[in-house]
Structure formats: C-alpha cells, structure tokens
C-alpha cells in the first residue's frame, strides 16, 4: 500500500472521530436542556377546537400542552379526571379559542349546565329592565358592555318632569336572550339584563314603576364614575329651546322693573317747545367822510 493512501486513511479516521465527538457533545447538551426545561413545565388542559358559549366539554375537544410552572394561571386543569369527572359534564360559559387554557372561571361546575346565573360574580344579581330603540341606544349595546342607567320621573310633589342618573358603570349580561353578542350589526332589543348588587336591583324595580329608564353606553375601560350628579329639569332646557338664552342673576332680575319704570317716567315727561330761530342780520356797509361815519344796508 502506498504511503499516501495510508496518510489519507489516517486523516479520515481522525476527522471521523472528531465529528462523532462533536455530534455526541451537541446531542448531550440538547438533551440536558430539554430535560431541564421539562422540569419547569406542567401539562395543562387547553381547547383543541373553538368552543362557543354553552358548548359541552368532551375529551375530543381537549388536549394537553406544557406551560411554565411558575406562570400557570389560576384555575387550570392538569388532568382529564379533574376536568371531566366521570358522569359530570362541564360547559363553556364564554367563547374559548384554540390552545387557550381551560380555566375554572370559564367553565361551569361539575354537572352544571350553562346559564346566566353561572356568569354572576359572588354577591351580584341579574336584573332585567324594559328598553326600546331609543332608550337602548338604537341596538348598539351588546353583552359585556357597560352602561349608565337614567330615570325620567315626576319631581317630588308633582309638577314638572326631571331626569336623574340612577346607576353608573353597570355591566350588561344579555340583550333579550342573547348573552354572547357575536352579531356584527346592531339589533334593537326589548329588554336588557344587567349585573347589579341587591340594592341596585331594588332601585331598578322601583325606578321602572315610578318612571321610564334609559341606558347610556359608556366607553370601554372607563371605570371612573361622576362624583357629583345633578338633576336635570325643564328649566335646564330653556337655553336649548331659545338660542342665546342666559338665566339672569336674581339681583339683575329684581332691578329690571325699577329700570323699566325710570325709562317710562322719562318718556312721559313733557318735551320742551322749540322757539323760532332769530332772523339773520342784513349785510351793511359803513362809509366814513372825514370825521363822520354812516352805515348803509346792502341788499342780498
């Protein structure tokens, strides 16, 4: 065998050994990283398909995905037995997208069906009020929007009508029987179901008997309420009905009759009589002769 062939074979063997060593090192490090990553993750149940409101949760609609253990949201399910106990079904309380973790807050309890009552937080109630196209903002209010509730009633003691802000920042649970609000176009409803406290529910019930209620749509995310509210009456509409109207202060209103009387008195005083103007003097010419002067009238 030639010497050159032996050298080539030796070099190939050395390079092969080096390549095997490097590949083995890289694979070992990769497996170590994967093992370390798996130690900090937990398998949780996620949606395998889109789930609409009221959809039953079945094993074929669930899969498990790994999430960082230190970043798990509250209410996750780590096993199918915890999610779906034998003989006890669950239903979705709100739309759930693919790969979204299944949380206890988004699902009904074991063996419970989807209902409005399951959507209520602790201590809250669902109260329904009558609305129409005008009081319901022409159908642009949808579930999960927030509104203010106005009441138009007669003032205490009878007389003119007034409008007050009855409730502020109230969440809408449903419009008619629609609790999802997935329609893109506006839809006029006859009723609105609101999420309120027990005292607010009493106010709504009494307000519907005393007057008419109207909903006012709020901007999303606007949580601050108006601290000081005013009652609007017919007196507040005068400027709208008469352009340029400004309510005068009481002092000015009390002083106006006296000023008008003075003007009337001045108007009743007799006017002074005018006298005829004096005739203009005729032009004259003065003629001096020596020490004597004489004046002569000159015609115009």
ZAMARGU-4260 file (C-alpha; in steps of 0.2 Angstrom, whole numbers, plus 5000, padded with zeros to 4 digits):
<rodrens>
0) 5000/5000/5000 | 5006/5017/4996 | 5012/5029/5009 | 5000/5042/5003 | 4985/5031/5005
5) 4989/5027/5022 | 4991/5045/5027 | 4974/5049/5019 | 4965/5034/5028 | 4973/5041/5045
10) 4967/5058/5042 | 4949/5052/5038 | 4949/5042/5054 | 4954/5057/5064 | 4941/5068/5056
15) 4928/5055/5059 | 4932/5053/5077 | 4932/5072/5079 | 4915/5073/5070 | 4907/5059/5081
20) 4914/5068/5097 | 4906/5084/5092 | 4890/5077/5087 | 4889/5067/5103 | 4893/5083/5114
25) 4879/5093/5105 | 4866/5080/5107 | 4870/5078/5125 | 4869/5096/5128 | 4852/5097/5119
30) 4845/5083/5129 | 4851/5091/5145 | 4842/5107/5140 | 4826/5098/5136 | 4827/5089/5152
35) 4830/5105/5162 | 4815/5114/5153 | 4803/5099/5156 | 4807/5100/5174 | 4800/5118/5175
40) 4784/5115/5165 | 4767/5107/5169 | 4754/5100/5157 | 4738/5109/5157 | 4721/5106/5148
45) 4719/5118/5133 | 4705/5119/5120 | 4708/5108/5104 | 4694/5116/5095 | 4685/5133/5096
50) 4672/5132/5110 | 4656/5143/5109 | 4645/5148/5124 | 4636/5133/5131 | 4647/5121/5121
55) 4649/5104/5131 | 4667/5100/5136 | 4671/5082/5129 | 4688/5073/5128 | 4689/5075/5110
60) 4689/5094/5112 | 4703/5094/5124 | 4722/5092/5123 | 4736/5095/5135 | 4750/5107/5132
65) 4766/5112/5143 | 4766/5128/5152 | 4779/5136/5163 | 4775/5130/5180 | 4779/5147/5188
70) 4767/5156/5176 | 4752/5145/5177 | 4735/5155/5178 | 4723/5151/5192 | 4710/5138/5189
75) 4719/5127/5176 | 4716/5108/5175 | 4731/5096/5175 | 4722/5080/5171 | 4707/5074/5162
80) 4699/5067/5178 | 4700/5084/5186 | 4692/5092/5171 | 4679/5079/5167 | 4674/5068/5182
85) 4665/5053/5177 | 4647/5056/5174 | 4648/5075/5177 | 4649/5086/5162 | 4655/5104/5160
90) 4650/5118/5148 | 4659/5134/5142 | 4652/5150/5149 | 4661/5161/5136 | 4669/5158/5119
95) 4686/5149/5120 | 4699/5149/5106 | 4710/5135/5101 | 4725/5132/5113 | 4718/5143/5126
100) 4719/5136/5143 | 4703/5129/5150 | 4700/5138/5167 | 4688/5135/5180 | 4681/5153/5178
105) 4677/5150/5160 | 4668/5133/5163 | 4653/5128/5173 | 4654/5117/5189 | 4654/5099/5188
110) 4637/5093/5181 | 4630/5110/5179 | 4623/5117/5163 | 4627/5134/5155 | 4616/5148/5162
115) 4616/5167/5166 | 4617/5163/5184 | 4634/5154/5182 | 4641/5170/5175 | 4637/5181/5190
120) 4651/5185/5202 | 4649/5182/5221 | 4636/5194/5228 | 4629/5200/5212 | 4612/5198/5204
125) 4604/5199/5187 | 4590/5211/5184 | 4581/5214/5168 | 4574/5231/5163 | 4562/5236/5148
130) 4570/5246/5134 | 4566/5251/5116 | 4575/5258/5101 | 4578/5275/5109 | 4582/5270/5127
135) 4593/5255/5121 | 4605/5266/5111 | 4597/5260/5094 | 4603/5242/5097 | 4621/5246/5099
140) 4623/5240/5116 | 4630/5222/5117 | 4633/5210/5131 | 4648/5214/5142 | 4646/5232/5138
145) 4645/5245/5152 | 4631/5257/5154 | 4624/5271/5165 | 4605/5270/5169 | 4595/5286/5169
150) 4577/5288/5176 | 4565/5301/5170 | 4551/5304/5183 | 4540/5317/5190 | 4548/5329/5203
155) 4543/5326/5221 | 4527/5334/5225 | 4521/5333/5207 | 4524/5346/5193 | 4537/5345/5180
160) 4547/5330/5175 | 4566/5328/5180 | 4579/5316/5174 | 4592/5308/5187 | 4607/5296/5185
165) 4601/5281/5194 | 4616/5269/5192 | 4633/5271/5185 | 4646/5258/5177 | 4634/5243/5176
170) 4639/5228/5166 | 4626/5221/5153 | 4624/5202/5154 | 4612/5200/5140 | 4601/5209/5127
175) 4585/5200/5126 | 4590/5181/5126 | 4607/5185/5118 | 4622/5183/5131 | 4636/5181/5118
180) 4634/5197/5107 | 4643/5189/5092 | 4632/5198/5079 | 4641/5212/5070 | 4626/5223/5066
185) 4616/5232/5078 | 4600/5224/5084 | 4586/5233/5093 | 4581/5223/5109 | 4566/5225/5121
190) 4575/5220/5137 | 4592/5222/5145 | 4599/5211/5159 | 4611/5220/5170 | 4623/5214/5183
195) 4619/5223/5199 | 4620/5222/5218 | 4604/5218/5228 | 4602/5236/5232 | 4604/5241/5214
200) 4591/5228/5209 | 4579/5236/5221 | 4582/5253/5213 | 4579/5247/5196 | 4562/5238/5201
205) 4556/5254/5209 | 4563/5265/5195 | 4553/5256/5182 | 4537/5259/5192 | 4540/5277/5195
210) 4546/5282/5178 | 4555/5277/5162 | 4573/5270/5162 | 4586/5274/5148 | 4603/5266/5145
215) 4618/5277/5141 | 4633/5267/5133 | 4650/5270/5141 | 4667/5270/5134 | 4676/5253/5136
220) 4688/5254/5150 | 4681/5270/5158 | 4679/5265/5176 | 4678/5282/5185 | 4661/5287/5190
225) 4655/5305/5191 | 4656/5310/5209 | 4643/5324/5209 | 4627/5322/5199 | 4614/5335/5195
230) 4595/5333/5192 | 4590/5340/5175 | 4573/5348/5174 | 4563/5359/5161 | 4572/5374/5167
235) 4589/5367/5161 | 4581/5365/5143 | 4577/5384/5141 | 4594/5388/5133 | 4592/5373/5121
240) 4574/5380/5116 | 4579/5398/5115 | 4595/5402/5106 | 4606/5414/5116 | 4596/5412/5132
245) 4605/5416/5148 | 4597/5415/5165 | 4599/5432/5174 | 4605/5433/5192 | 4592/5437/5204
250) 4599/5454/5208 | 4598/5459/5190 | 4580/5452/5189 | 4575/5462/5204 | 4582/5478/5197
255) 4575/5477/5180 | 4557/5483/5184 | 4564/5499/5193 | 4575/5502/5177 | 4559/5500/5166
260) 4549/5512/5177 | 4563/5525/5176 | 4563/5524/5157 | 4544/5525/5157 | 4544/5540/5168
265) 4557/5549/5157 | 4546/5545/5142 | 4531/5553/5150 | 4539/5570/5154 | 4533/5585/5143
270) 4545/5589/5129 | 4552/5607/5128 | 4544/5618/5115 | 4556/5624/5101 | 4557/5643/5098
275) 4559/5650/5080 | 4577/5655/5076 | 4581/5673/5076 | 4582/5681/5058 | 4600/5684/5052
280) 4606/5702/5051 | 4606/5710/5034 | 4623/5715/5027 | 4628/5733/5030 | 4642/5745/5023
285) 4650/5759/5034 | 4655/5774/5024 | 4667/5787/5033 | 4668/5805/5027 | 4681/5815/5037
290) 4676/5813/5055 | 4658/5807/5051 | 4653/5789/5048 | 4637/5782/5041 | 4630/5764/5039
295) 4620/5759/5024 | 4611/5742/5022 | 4615/5732/5007 | 4603/5720/4998 | 4607/5702/4996
</rodrens>
